[in-house]
Amino acid sequence: MSDDVTHGENGGVDGIDPVTLEILRNQLESVATEMGHVLIRGAYSPNIKERQDCSTALFDASGRMVAQAEHIPVHLGAMPDAVETVLELDPKPGDVFVLNDPFAGGTHLPDVTLVSTIAPEGEVIGFAVSRAHHADVGGSAPGSMPAGAREIYEEGLRLPAVRLVDGGEPNEAVYELIRANVRTPDEREADLRAQRAANARAEERVGELLDEHGSTLIDAFDAVIDYSRERVEAELADLPDGTYRARDVLEGDGVTDDDVPIEATVTVEGASIAVDFSGTAAQVAGNLNAPLSVAKSAVYFVVRAITDPEIPPNHGCYEPVSVSAPEGSLLDPRPPAAVVGGNVETSQRVTDVTLAALAPAVPDVVPAGGQGTMNNLIIGDRSGEFTYYETIGGGFGARPGKDGMDGVQVGMTNTLNTPVEALEAAYPLRVERYALRPASGGDGRYRGGLGLERTVTVETDATVSLLTERRRTAPAGLAGGADGAMGKNLVDGEPVPAKASIDVAAGSTVSIRTPGGGGHGDPAERDPEAGERDRRDGKVGEE
């Protein structure tokens, strides 16, 4: 425990002794983790069952996150806004709320959130929250991520917070509403059941902890939050005070190819950090607009990345952090702006630009630029027979003392890939190639991670939607390192734009070549043995 943490009378935090606090913290985190296991095992869609594109967390009765599973950063950092929305609706025992509205607690429409009350003894003491990316929620294109969307109405069914379960009784009308507006209704209902089961497991486990610890459990909610806040404040206080700035761009919004600037001004003062996005573009016609909750989640992720990773992740980590963006801007758009790409692509650029701004303050921590995109690939047919969704890994930027990682998810996502066997069993798709891209990592004293190539043959007429970035602006090297390779999208061997929705015939191939990570340090200083190892492993040379 940090020396800067305030200790209670018994040597712990808020009067809870250190041993009890550590036990309770781990028990609460284990509940959030078990929620995730229940959701993943119980889900039907490969996107949740195989890729684990979902997140789970516990909140206290006032809407503060107490514990989370180590899932998706962009989900978790934005969850508090969902709980805040539900709190306004007078939740009672036995209630389960469903929502996905990005302007009222959601992120983008495919991310469906369930917020359930936790009331094991008849009084609400907290909330169980699960958020999962559903492979289709309606809209103008299969997969609900149309590249050229101009309004949120094109992106699918929009759900404000409504009771999916009211006092323990399922609201069948809401289920029917959802089923009537999606292309794969049975899959959606099965995944919602898995989310409900995950949330119910949380209430069961918290009830057991309440039996074991009594009111000390409720005290622990405050204690673990205070502990994390004080740990983060101590870390921030060690940073050099100052104002740091950075700027980067998105490569068009899906409607035009014009660059969309994002500017961050980061102010470190004492034990607090403030990030202001004034100077960022006004909201755009296309779908890269991101609700402020998404921008906040990206900043929270960066703060977690530059502080001690052993600090328990909860509301306390967020309290010393403030985030602002002009209303009506790319990062705080007004409805009915299209937003589906904001959650997946704009969040990545917010992460990049905030890390770049902080690099002078923590040069021994911040890596070179990573791939900076989720490489979203959506393939589905308009009859509703199937919808496949994947985010594809790429290069992690080289670190100040270590090479970047090859072919991993970077930044705001933390999903797995869909195994080839599972993909081919579930969809009319055939994977032709899945491999690292040689020479795609930027050179340097430490080499950037390699991107990937994934080539898929579509065995039926279908619609392909792509939401990608870093196709014309490379992931930046740092401290003299070279930039990583840019990504590339191909359909039947021909280049297609970074953001596109295309109808393809049976037998067409879709290839996604993801960006590599930037290098770190002067390439002339690279260890000759490391260079020889790269050549031996086929990581350098022609692609």
VEXDREN-2710 file (C-alpha; in Angstrom, 1 decimal):
% VEXDREN-2710
k/r/px/py/pz
1/MET/0.0/0.0/0.0
2/SER/1.4/3.4/-1.0
3/ASP/2.7/5.6/1.9
4/ASP/0.5/8.4/0.5
5/VAL/-2.7/6.5/1.3
6/THR/-4.8/7.7/4.2
7/HIS/-5.0/5.0/6.8
8/GLY/-7.8/4.5/9.2
9/GLU/-7.6/4.0/13.0
10/ASN/-6.8/0.3/12.5
11/GLY/-4.1/0.8/9.9
12/GLY/-6.3/0.2/6.9
13/VAL/-8.5/2.6/4.8
14/ASP/-11.6/4.2/6.3
15/GLY/-11.3/2.0/9.4
16/ILE/-11.1/-1.3/7.6
17/ASP/-7.8/-3.2/8.4
18/PRO/-5.5/-3.9/5.5
19/VAL/-6.0/-7.6/5.4
20/THR/-9.8/-7.4/5.5
21/LEU/-9.8/-4.7/2.8
22/GLU/-7.6/-6.8/0.5
23/ILE/-9.8/-9.8/1.0
24/LEU/-13.0/-7.8/0.3
25/ARG/-11.4/-6.1/-2.8
26/ASN/-10.5/-9.4/-4.3
27/GLN/-13.8/-10.9/-3.5
28/LEU/-15.6/-8.1/-5.2
29/GLU/-13.4/-8.3/-8.3
30/SER/-13.9/-12.0/-8.4
31/VAL/-17.7/-11.4/-8.6
32/ALA/-17.2/-9.1/-11.6
33/THR/-14.9/-11.7/-13.2
34/GLU/-17.4/-14.5/-12.6
35/MET/-20.1/-12.4/-14.2
36/GLY/-18.0/-12.3/-17.3
37/HIS/-17.4/-16.0/-17.3
38/VAL/-21.2/-16.6/-17.1
39/LEU/-21.9/-14.2/-19.9
40/ILE/-19.2/-15.7/-22.2
41/ARG/-20.2/-19.3/-21.5
42/GLY/-23.9/-18.6/-21.9
43/ALA/-23.8/-16.4/-25.0
44/TYR/-24.8/-17.8/-28.4
45/SER/-23.1/-15.4/-30.9
46/PRO/-19.4/-16.1/-31.7
47/ASN/-18.8/-12.3/-31.2
48/ILE/-19.4/-12.8/-27.4
49/LYS/-18.7/-16.5/-26.9
50/GLU/-15.4/-16.6/-28.9
51/ARG/-14.2/-13.0/-29.2
52/GLN/-15.4/-12.0/-25.7
53/ASP/-16.6/-8.6/-26.9
54/CYS/-18.2/-7.9/-23.6
55/SER/-17.6/-6.3/-20.2
56/THR/-18.9/-6.7/-16.6
57/ALA/-18.7/-4.6/-13.5
58/LEU/-20.2/-3.9/-10.1
59/PHE/-21.5/-0.5/-8.9
60/ASP/-22.6/0.7/-5.5
61/ALA/-26.1/2.2/-4.8
62/SER/-24.9/5.7/-5.7
63/GLY/-23.7/4.6/-9.2
64/ARG/-19.9/4.4/-8.5
65/MET/-18.0/1.5/-10.0
66/VAL/-16.6/-0.7/-7.2
67/ALA/-15.0/-3.5/-9.2
68/GLN/-14.7/-4.5/-12.8
69/ALA/-13.5/-7.5/-14.8
70/GLU/-10.4/-7.0/-17.0
71/HIS/-12.5/-6.6/-20.2
72/ILE/-12.9/-3.8/-22.8
73/PRO/-11.6/-0.3/-21.8
74/VAL/-14.1/1.6/-24.0
75/HIS/-17.0/-0.3/-22.4
76/LEU/-15.9/0.0/-18.8
77/GLY/-14.9/3.7/-18.8
78/ALA/-18.3/4.7/-20.2
79/MET/-20.4/2.4/-18.0
80/PRO/-20.9/5.0/-15.2
81/ASP/-23.0/7.1/-17.5
82/ALA/-25.3/4.1/-18.1
83/VAL/-25.8/3.6/-14.4
84/GLU/-26.4/7.4/-13.9
85/THR/-29.2/7.2/-16.4
86/VAL/-30.8/4.3/-14.7
87/LEU/-30.6/6.0/-11.3
88/GLU/-33.0/8.7/-12.6
89/LEU/-35.6/6.0/-13.2
90/ASP/-36.1/5.0/-9.5
91/PRO/-34.8/1.4/-9.8
92/LYS/-36.3/-1.1/-7.4
93/PRO/-35.4/-4.7/-6.4
94/GLY/-35.9/-7.2/-9.3
95/ASP/-35.5/-4.5/-12.0
96/VAL/-33.3/-5.1/-15.1
97/PHE/-32.8/-2.1/-17.4
98/VAL/-31.7/-2.4/-21.0
99/LEU/-30.2/0.5/-23.0
100/ASN/-27.9/1.3/-25.9
101/ASP/-28.7/5.0/-26.7
102/PRO/-25.4/6.8/-27.0
103/PHE/-27.0/10.1/-26.0
104/ALA/-28.3/8.6/-22.8
105/GLY/-25.7/6.3/-21.2
106/GLY/-24.7/4.1/-24.2
107/THR/-21.6/4.1/-26.4
108/HIS/-22.9/3.0/-29.8
109/LEU/-26.0/1.0/-30.7
110/PRO/-24.5/-2.5/-31.0
111/ASP/-23.2/-2.2/-27.4
112/VAL/-26.3/-3.3/-25.5
113/THR/-26.1/-2.7/-21.7
114/LEU/-28.1/-4.4/-19.0
115/VAL/-28.2/-2.7/-15.5
116/SER/-29.7/-4.9/-12.8
117/THR/-30.4/-3.9/-9.2
118/ILE/-28.5/-5.9/-6.5
119/ALA/-30.9/-6.3/-3.5
120/PRO/-30.3/-9.7/-1.8
121/GLU/-32.1/-8.6/1.3
122/GLY/-34.9/-6.5/-0.4
123/GLU/-32.9/-3.2/-0.4
124/VAL/-30.9/-2.0/-3.4
125/ILE/-27.3/-1.9/-2.3
126/GLY/-25.7/-1.8/-5.8
127/PHE/-26.0/-2.6/-9.5
128/ALA/-24.6/-5.4/-11.7
129/VAL/-23.8/-4.1/-15.2
130/SER/-23.0/-6.1/-18.4
131/ARG/-22.3/-4.5/-21.8
132/ALA/-21.9/-6.7/-24.9
133/HIS/-21.5/-6.0/-28.6
134/HIS/-24.5/-7.6/-30.3
135/ALA/-23.7/-8.5/-33.9
136/ASP/-26.8/-6.9/-35.3
137/VAL/-29.3/-4.4/-33.9
138/GLY/-31.0/-3.4/-37.2
139/GLY/-30.3/-0.3/-39.3
140/SER/-29.4/0.1/-42.9
141/ALA/-26.7/-2.6/-43.2
142/PRO/-26.1/-6.0/-41.7
143/GLY/-24.1/-5.7/-38.6
144/SER/-25.4/-2.2/-37.8
145/MET/-22.2/-0.4/-38.6
146/PRO/-22.9/1.2/-42.0
147/ALA/-19.8/3.1/-43.2
148/GLY/-21.7/6.0/-44.7
149/ALA/-24.3/6.6/-42.0
150/ARG/-25.3/10.3/-41.5
151/GLU/-27.9/9.8/-38.8
152/ILE/-28.1/7.5/-35.8
153/TYR/-31.4/6.2/-37.2
154/GLU/-29.4/4.4/-39.9
155/GLU/-27.4/2.5/-37.3
156/GLY/-30.1/0.4/-35.7
157/LEU/-32.6/0.2/-32.9
158/ARG/-32.1/2.9/-30.3
159/LEU/-33.1/2.0/-26.8
160/PRO/-33.3/4.5/-24.0
161/ALA/-33.1/2.9/-20.5
162/VAL/-36.3/0.8/-20.2
163/ARG/-37.2/-2.1/-17.9
164/LEU/-36.5/-5.4/-19.5
165/VAL/-37.5/-7.0/-16.2
166/ASP/-39.9/-5.1/-13.9
167/GLY/-39.8/-6.3/-10.3
168/GLY/-38.7/-9.8/-11.4
169/GLU/-41.3/-10.1/-14.2
170/PRO/-39.9/-10.0/-17.8
171/ASN/-41.3/-7.3/-19.9
172/GLU/-42.3/-9.3/-23.0
173/ALA/-43.2/-6.2/-25.0
174/VAL/-39.6/-4.9/-24.9
175/TYR/-38.4/-8.3/-26.0
176/GLU/-40.8/-8.3/-28.9
177/LEU/-39.7/-4.8/-29.8
178/ILE/-36.1/-5.9/-30.0
179/ARG/-36.9/-9.0/-32.0
180/ALA/-38.9/-7.1/-34.5
181/ASN/-36.1/-4.7/-35.3
182/VAL/-33.0/-6.9/-35.7
183/ARG/-31.9/-9.3/-38.4
184/THR/-30.9/-12.2/-36.1
185/PRO/-33.6/-12.1/-33.4
186/ASP/-33.0/-15.6/-31.9
187/GLU/-29.3/-14.8/-31.5
188/ARG/-30.1/-11.4/-29.9
189/GLU/-32.5/-12.9/-27.4
190/ALA/-30.1/-15.7/-26.5
191/ASP/-27.3/-13.1/-25.8
192/LEU/-29.6/-11.0/-23.7
193/ARG/-30.5/-14.1/-21.6
194/ALA/-26.7/-14.6/-21.1
195/GLN/-26.4/-11.0/-19.9
196/ARG/-29.3/-11.4/-17.5
197/ALA/-27.7/-14.6/-16.2
198/ALA/-24.4/-12.8/-15.6
199/ASN/-26.1/-10.0/-13.7
200/ALA/-28.2/-12.5/-11.6
201/ARG/-25.0/-14.3/-10.7
202/ALA/-23.6/-11.0/-9.3
203/GLU/-26.7/-10.6/-7.0
204/GLU/-26.3/-14.2/-5.8
205/ARG/-22.6/-13.7/-5.0
206/VAL/-22.9/-10.3/-3.4
207/GLY/-25.7/-11.8/-1.2
208/GLU/-23.2/-14.5/-0.1
209/LEU/-20.6/-11.8/0.7
210/LEU/-23.2/-9.8/2.7
211/ASP/-24.0/-12.9/4.7
212/GLU/-20.3/-13.4/5.4
213/HIS/-19.3/-9.8/6.2
214/GLY/-22.4/-7.9/7.1
215/SER/-22.3/-4.1/6.9
216/THR/-18.5/-4.3/6.5
217/LEU/-19.2/-5.2/2.9
218/ILE/-21.0/-1.9/2.3
219/ASP/-18.2/0.0/4.1
220/ALA/-15.7/-1.8/1.7
221/PHE/-17.4/-0.1/-1.3
222/ASP/-16.2/3.2/0.0
223/ALA/-12.9/1.9/1.2
224/VAL/-11.8/0.3/-2.1
225/ILE/-12.8/3.5/-4.0
226/ASP/-10.9/5.7/-1.6
227/TYR/-7.9/3.5/-1.7
228/SER/-7.7/3.6/-5.6
229/ARG/-8.3/7.3/-5.6
230/GLU/-5.5/8.0/-3.2
231/ARG/-3.1/5.7/-5.1
232/VAL/-3.8/7.4/-8.4
233/GLU/-3.5/10.9/-6.8
234/ALA/-0.1/9.9/-5.4
235/GLU/1.0/8.8/-8.9
236/LEU/-0.2/12.0/-10.5
237/ALA/1.5/14.1/-7.9
238/ASP/4.8/12.6/-9.0
239/LEU/4.3/13.8/-12.6
240/PRO/5.9/17.1/-13.6
241/ASP/3.2/19.9/-13.5
242/GLY/2.6/21.5/-16.8
243/THR/0.5/21.8/-19.9
244/TYR/1.0/19.3/-22.7
245/ARG/-0.5/19.3/-26.2
246/ALA/-0.8/17.0/-29.1
247/ARG/-2.8/16.8/-32.4
248/ASP/-3.7/14.0/-34.7
249/VAL/-6.3/13.3/-37.4
250/LEU/-8.9/10.8/-38.4
251/GLU/-8.9/9.8/-42.1
252/GLY/-12.3/11.0/-43.2
253/ASP/-15.7/10.4/-41.6
254/GLY/-17.2/7.9/-44.1
255/VAL/-18.9/10.7/-46.0
256/THR/-15.9/12.7/-47.1
257/ASP/-12.2/11.9/-47.1
258/ASP/-11.2/15.1/-45.4
259/ASP/-9.0/14.8/-42.3
260/VAL/-10.8/15.3/-39.0
261/PRO/-8.5/16.9/-36.4
262/ILE/-8.5/15.9/-32.7
263/GLU/-6.5/18.2/-30.3
264/ALA/-5.8/17.5/-26.7
265/THR/-4.5/19.9/-24.0
266/VAL/-3.5/18.0/-20.9
267/THR/-2.9/19.9/-17.7
268/VAL/-1.2/18.2/-14.9
269/GLU/-1.5/20.1/-11.6
270/GLY/-0.7/18.5/-8.3
271/ALA/-2.7/15.3/-7.8
272/SER/-5.1/16.0/-10.7
273/ILE/-5.1/15.8/-14.5
274/ALA/-7.5/17.7/-16.9
275/VAL/-7.9/16.9/-20.6
276/ASP/-9.5/19.6/-22.8
277/PHE/-10.4/18.8/-26.4
278/SER/-11.0/22.4/-27.5
279/GLY/-9.7/22.7/-31.1
280/THR/-11.1/19.3/-32.0
281/ALA/-13.3/19.3/-35.1
282/ALA/-17.0/20.1/-35.0
283/GLN/-19.3/17.0/-35.2
284/VAL/-19.1/15.5/-38.6
285/ALA/-21.6/14.3/-41.2
286/GLY/-20.4/10.7/-40.9
287/ASN/-20.4/8.2/-38.1
288/LEU/-17.1/9.0/-36.3
289/ASN/-18.8/11.3/-33.8
290/ALA/-18.2/10.0/-30.2
291/PRO/-20.3/10.7/-27.1
292/LEU/-18.4/12.4/-24.4
293/SER/-18.6/9.2/-22.3
294/VAL/-16.4/7.5/-25.0
295/ALA/-13.8/10.3/-24.9
296/LYS/-13.8/10.0/-21.1
297/SER/-13.2/6.3/-21.2
298/ALA/-10.2/6.8/-23.5
299/VAL/-8.7/9.3/-21.2
300/TYR/-9.3/7.1/-18.2
301/PHE/-7.5/4.3/-20.1
302/VAL/-4.5/6.5/-20.6
303/VAL/-4.4/7.5/-17.0
304/ARG/-4.5/3.8/-16.1
305/ALA/-1.7/3.2/-18.6
306/ILE/0.7/5.7/-17.1
307/THR/0.1/4.8/-13.5
308/ASP/0.7/1.7/-11.5
309/PRO/-1.2/-1.2/-13.1
310/GLU/-1.6/-2.8/-9.6
311/ILE/-4.0/0.0/-8.5
312/PRO/-7.5/-1.6/-8.4
313/PRO/-9.6/-0.3/-11.3
314/ASN/-12.7/1.4/-10.0
315/HIS/-14.4/4.8/-9.6
316/GLY/-11.6/6.1/-7.5
317/CYS/-9.2/6.0/-10.5
318/TYR/-11.5/8.4/-12.3
319/GLU/-12.0/11.0/-9.5
320/PRO/-8.8/12.9/-10.1
321/VAL/-9.4/13.1/-13.8
322/SER/-11.6/15.7/-15.7
323/VAL/-12.4/15.6/-19.4
324/SER/-14.1/18.4/-21.4
325/ALA/-15.0/18.9/-25.1
326/PRO/-17.0/21.6/-26.8
327/GLU/-20.7/20.8/-27.1
328/GLY/-21.5/20.0/-30.7
329/SER/-18.0/18.8/-31.4
330/LEU/-16.7/15.4/-32.6
331/LEU/-16.4/14.4/-29.0
332/ASP/-19.7/15.7/-27.7
333/PRO/-22.1/15.6/-30.6
334/ARG/-25.7/16.6/-30.6
335/PRO/-28.3/14.1/-31.7
336/PRO/-29.2/12.7/-34.2
337/ALA/-25.5/12.5/-35.1
338/ALA/-24.3/9.1/-36.4
339/VAL/-21.9/7.6/-33.8
340/VAL/-21.2/4.0/-34.5
341/GLY/-17.6/4.6/-35.6
342/GLY/-16.9/6.9/-32.7
343/ASN/-16.8/4.1/-30.2
344/VAL/-14.4/2.0/-32.2
345/GLU/-12.2/4.3/-34.2
346/THR/-12.4/7.8/-32.7
347/SER/-11.8/6.4/-29.2
348/GLN/-8.5/4.9/-30.6
349/ARG/-7.4/8.3/-31.8
350/VAL/-8.3/10.0/-28.6
351/THR/-6.1/7.5/-26.8
352/ASP/-3.3/8.1/-29.3
353/VAL/-3.4/11.9/-29.0
354/THR/-3.6/11.9/-25.2
355/LEU/-0.7/9.5/-24.9
356/ALA/1.3/11.7/-27.4
357/ALA/0.6/14.7/-25.3
358/LEU/1.8/13.0/-22.1
359/ALA/5.0/11.5/-23.7
360/PRO/7.2/14.4/-22.6
361/ALA/5.9/14.1/-19.0
362/VAL/6.5/10.3/-18.8
363/PRO/9.0/9.5/-21.5
364/ASP/10.0/6.2/-19.8
365/VAL/6.4/4.9/-20.0
366/VAL/4.7/6.0/-23.2
367/PRO/5.2/3.7/-26.2
368/ALA/5.4/4.6/-29.8
369/GLY/2.2/4.7/-31.8
370/GLY/0.2/1.5/-32.0
371/GLN/-2.0/0.5/-34.9
372/GLY/-4.6/3.1/-33.8
373/THR/-7.6/1.3/-35.2
374/MET/-9.8/-1.6/-34.5
375/ASN/-10.0/-2.7/-38.1
376/ASN/-13.7/-3.3/-38.0
377/LEU/-14.9/-6.0/-40.5
378/ILE/-18.6/-6.7/-40.8
379/ILE/-20.0/-9.3/-43.2
380/GLY/-23.7/-10.2/-43.4
381/ASP/-26.6/-10.9/-45.7
382/ARG/-29.7/-8.8/-45.9
383/SER/-32.0/-11.7/-45.4
384/GLY/-30.8/-12.0/-41.8
385/GLU/-29.3/-15.5/-42.1
386/PHE/-26.0/-14.4/-40.6
387/THR/-23.9/-11.4/-39.4
388/TYR/-20.2/-11.7/-38.7
389/TYR/-18.3/-9.0/-36.8
390/GLU/-14.6/-8.9/-36.0
391/THR/-12.0/-6.4/-34.9
392/ILE/-8.6/-7.4/-36.1
393/GLY/-5.4/-7.0/-34.2
394/GLY/-2.2/-5.2/-35.4
395/GLY/1.1/-3.8/-34.2
396/PHE/1.7/-2.5/-30.7
397/GLY/4.1/0.4/-30.6
398/ALA/7.7/-0.3/-29.4
399/ARG/8.2/0.5/-25.7
400/PRO/11.1/2.6/-24.2
401/GLY/12.9/-0.6/-23.3
402/LYS/11.3/-3.4/-25.3
403/ASP/10.0/-4.3/-28.8
404/GLY/6.3/-3.8/-29.5
405/MET/4.0/-6.9/-29.5
406/ASP/2.9/-8.5/-32.8
407/GLY/-0.7/-9.0/-33.9
408/VAL/-2.5/-7.9/-30.8
409/GLN/-5.5/-5.6/-30.0
410/VAL/-4.2/-2.2/-29.1
411/GLY/-5.8/0.7/-27.1
412/MET/-9.5/0.7/-26.4
413/THR/-10.3/-2.9/-27.2
414/ASN/-9.2/-6.1/-25.5
415/THR/-11.0/-8.8/-27.5
416/LEU/-9.8/-12.1/-28.8
417/ASN/-9.9/-13.1/-32.4
418/THR/-12.6/-15.5/-33.7
419/PRO/-10.8/-18.9/-34.2
420/VAL/-10.8/-20.0/-37.8
421/GLU/-12.6/-23.2/-36.9
422/ALA/-15.4/-21.4/-35.1
423/LEU/-15.7/-18.7/-37.8
424/GLU/-16.0/-21.3/-40.6
425/ALA/-18.5/-23.4/-38.6
426/ALA/-20.8/-20.5/-37.8
427/TYR/-20.8/-18.5/-41.1
428/PRO/-20.6/-19.0/-44.9
429/LEU/-17.0/-17.8/-44.8
430/ARG/-13.7/-19.4/-45.5
431/VAL/-10.4/-18.1/-44.1
432/GLU/-7.7/-18.2/-46.8
433/ARG/-4.9/-16.5/-44.9
434/TYR/-4.2/-15.3/-41.4
435/ALA/-0.6/-14.3/-40.8
436/LEU/1.7/-11.6/-39.5
437/ARG/2.8/-8.9/-42.0
438/PRO/6.6/-9.0/-42.3
439/ALA/8.4/-5.6/-42.1
440/SER/5.2/-3.8/-40.9
441/GLY/6.7/-2.8/-37.6
442/GLY/8.7/0.5/-37.5
443/ASP/12.4/0.1/-37.2
444/GLY/14.2/1.5/-34.1
445/ARG/16.4/0.6/-31.2
446/TYR/13.2/-1.3/-30.3
447/ARG/11.1/-2.5/-33.2
448/GLY/7.3/-1.9/-33.5
449/GLY/5.0/-4.8/-33.5
450/LEU/3.8/-6.4/-36.7
451/GLY/0.4/-6.0/-38.2
452/LEU/-1.7/-8.9/-39.5
453/GLU/-3.3/-10.0/-42.7
454/ARG/-6.7/-11.8/-42.7
455/THR/-8.2/-12.9/-46.0
456/VAL/-11.7/-14.3/-46.1
457/THR/-13.7/-15.7/-49.0
458/VAL/-17.4/-14.9/-48.8
459/GLU/-19.4/-18.0/-50.0
460/THR/-22.7/-16.2/-50.5
461/ASP/-23.9/-12.8/-51.7
462/ALA/-23.4/-10.4/-48.8
463/THR/-22.7/-6.9/-47.6
464/VAL/-19.2/-6.0/-46.4
465/SER/-18.8/-3.0/-44.1
466/LEU/-15.4/-1.6/-43.1
467/LEU/-14.5/0.9/-40.5
468/THR/-10.8/1.3/-40.3
469/GLU/-8.0/3.9/-39.8
470/ARG/-4.3/4.4/-40.4
471/ARG/-4.7/3.7/-44.1
472/ARG/-2.9/7.0/-45.0
473/THR/-1.4/8.2/-41.7
474/ALA/1.1/5.8/-40.3
475/PRO/1.5/4.9/-36.6
476/ALA/4.2/7.3/-35.4
477/GLY/7.6/6.3/-34.2
478/LEU/9.0/7.8/-31.1
479/ALA/12.4/9.1/-30.0
480/GLY/13.8/8.6/-33.5
481/GLY/12.1/5.4/-34.3
482/ALA/10.5/4.8/-37.7
483/ASP/6.8/4.9/-38.3
484/GLY/4.9/1.6/-38.5
485/ALA/3.4/0.4/-41.8
486/MET/-0.1/1.7/-42.8
487/GLY/-3.0/-0.7/-43.2
488/LYS/-4.7/-1.7/-46.4
489/ASN/-8.2/-3.0/-47.4
490/LEU/-8.7/-5.1/-50.5
491/VAL/-11.8/-6.7/-52.1
492/ASP/-11.0/-9.2/-54.8
493/GLY/-7.4/-7.8/-54.8
494/GLU/-8.5/-4.2/-55.4
495/PRO/-8.0/-1.5/-52.8
496/VAL/-11.1/-0.1/-51.2
497/PRO/-11.5/2.9/-48.9
498/ALA/-10.8/2.9/-45.2
499/LYS/-14.6/3.2/-44.6
500/ALA/-16.9/1.5/-47.0
501/SER/-20.1/-0.6/-47.2
502/ILE/-20.0/-2.8/-50.3
503/ASP/-22.3/-5.5/-51.7
504/VAL/-20.2/-8.5/-52.9
505/ALA/-21.1/-11.6/-54.8
506/ALA/-20.5/-15.2/-53.7
507/GLY/-16.9/-16.1/-54.1
508/SER/-15.5/-12.6/-53.4
509/THR/-12.4/-12.3/-51.1
510/VAL/-11.9/-9.6/-48.5
511/SER/-8.4/-8.9/-47.2
512/ILE/-7.6/-6.7/-44.3
513/ARG/-3.9/-5.8/-43.8
514/THR/-3.6/-4.1/-40.4
515/PRO/-1.1/-1.4/-39.5
516/GLY/2.2/-2.1/-37.6
517/GLY/3.4/-0.3/-34.6
518/GLY/6.0/2.5/-34.6
519/GLY/9.6/2.0/-33.6
520/HIS/11.2/3.5/-30.5
521/GLY/14.8/5.0/-30.5
522/ASP/17.5/5.3/-33.1
523/PRO/17.5/2.2/-35.5
524/ALA/21.3/2.4/-35.5
525/GLU/21.3/1.5/-31.8
526/ARG/19.4/-1.7/-32.3
527/ASP/21.0/-4.8/-30.8
528/PRO/22.5/-6.8/-33.7
529/GLU/21.3/-10.1/-32.1
530/ALA/17.8/-8.7/-32.1
531/GLY/18.1/-7.8/-35.8
532/GLU/19.3/-11.2/-36.6
533/ARG/16.5/-12.8/-34.7
534/ASP/14.0/-10.7/-36.7
535/ARG/15.5/-11.9/-39.9
536/ARG/15.5/-15.5/-38.7
537/ASP/11.8/-15.2/-37.7
538/GLY/10.8/-13.6/-41.0
539/LYS/9.8/-10.4/-39.3
540/VAL/11.8/-8.2/-41.7
541/GLY/12.1/-8.3/-45.5
542/GLU/9.4/-8.2/-48.2
543/GLU/5.8/-8.6/-47.2
END
